[in-house]
């Protein structure tokens, strides 16, 4: 692992008593993901070694939280809530619309590497359903087909703007 990453790990670990350094596991996973875009099994093993944990314990954290990508994802990761309240308020319609618009199924990435479509557990905004989260940071509520179209075109436009 790069020296810069190890330095960032050390800063996170320093926040905890020596016996509790494993508490920095989520921060270390986030650091790797920020640097590489996802957390590979190899990086999980390296984090485990650094923190003195069993590799399976790190893997359990990575797989429990959907904010950690276990494989490369597109520039924009779209997490659509598929829990019951969102399903009852057109969540499935939103998901199907996105699959058609992007030409991919849930769990896939577009050929151009711009969008990855994933399901999400409850995002805590049931009254605003259907909801989705863009790149684990931006909550989008009341996602009608028109709003989804606008969102996708806006995100696509931002990528085209970067290339110019």
GIZI-V675881 format. One record per run of one state. SS is the DSSP state (H for helix, E for strand, L for the rest). FROM is the first residue (numbers start at 1). TO is the last residue. Records with the same first field share a line. If there is no record, write none. Layout:
BEGIN
SS->FROM-TO / FROM-TO
END
This chain:
BEGIN
L->1-2 / 14-17 / 37-40 / 52-54 / 65-75 / 82-83 / 89-90 / 103-108 / 110-114 / 121-125 / 129-131 / 135-137 / 141-144 / 164-164
H->3-13 / 18-36 / 41-51 / 55-64 / 84-88 / 91-102 / 126-128 / 145-163
E->76-81 / 109-109 / 115-120 / 132-134 / 138-140
END
